[in-house]
């Protein structure tokens, strides 16, 4: 019979709830932040009418989204149609549980932490496939096909690019990986792994320039063309959550997580994550969308060999030392 | 695809990212219109008005040239005559929901009565509110041409206009003179 301390369980619950709530709030707020920052890059103002410098734009968007007609098409497969945005929302949110924000501030300490991230990124393909197929719309189906081809070809080296880090840390555990970077951050010995992981991560959360599934100019909105109201909102927020998750994973894997002088761990983690989110927004502002086949070509011909070579050399040096 | 090409391609991408980042410190180009009013040049073709002579009488002689020249046929008016034989518009309507603000009516007007002024704030909630009547169009001033008085140059002679000297009518034409 295990002794269960009630207060301990309560505090754990509160911590988990707080982290999840914060992440969801941040990712919703990120939609406003992104528009402002994009405006900054493009010499214009973003939303600046509602509230102080537009800070209440999030609430205005929420009200609009809640009062929109939440229409399920009559020609769709209803159950799959409804379950798809839920999968998109949940899969990236679950990864948050494994990310250590500080030495003692995490939800669970999984031994297979990074594998869990890879699993969940693989499962997130289902949300797009379900959404595109069940909409019974040709644009949606084309968007889903594109998304799946892209995600499958980029997931191969999403895993490979992390293998060098895992080999260095000798563990899948995210906390062990952060601890292995006490003296030198992985960005220096694993620079090519870092580059390819950024590219694969961008493709994973369907951000520019890898936004093939949603390319508005060609496909009218890709896989979520038939979605409206809160179902669309879940896809939308899910994308921002996955952006936060990828940034946090980059921070943990390559930038030494919470390590850093002067400030406490949270602050460093927050700063590094925000830096990468801003970098992704900068990428969105500056790079055009490549042609569809070129993306696949780039993934298979350039990125995959780079990650494999990176893995081989890392293994070589580890065996040497 | 040579190695040189790949390296060059990578560097152009990095360069474009850097150039976009530099715009962070540039001035924003957006004009916050309702907060800061816009300067429009006097020749801007905005709202259409009907102006008056310097002596305060209406310029329009209901010649219908504006209505004829209008490419979208948004001007409609009807001629009437006062007891001195001068023409004036009985009604004058401009449908601003059709108007394209081309300014051809202003070009065609022989008396400089109809003028386009720099005012573009014309929006309305109902379409029928955009049909401007003579009352809505008329202004008290002379518009852009302050000293131009149509009846000083030409027009029907009017007995009560003793104050203004009608040059065309007061000096009779000497038909035996050979001067141009």
Interface residues (C-beta under 8 A of the other chain):
Chain A: X39 X40 X41 X42 X43 X44 X45 X282 X283 X285 X286 X287 X302
Chain B: X6 X13 X16 X17 X19 X20 X21 X23 X24 X26 X27 X28 X29 X30 X32
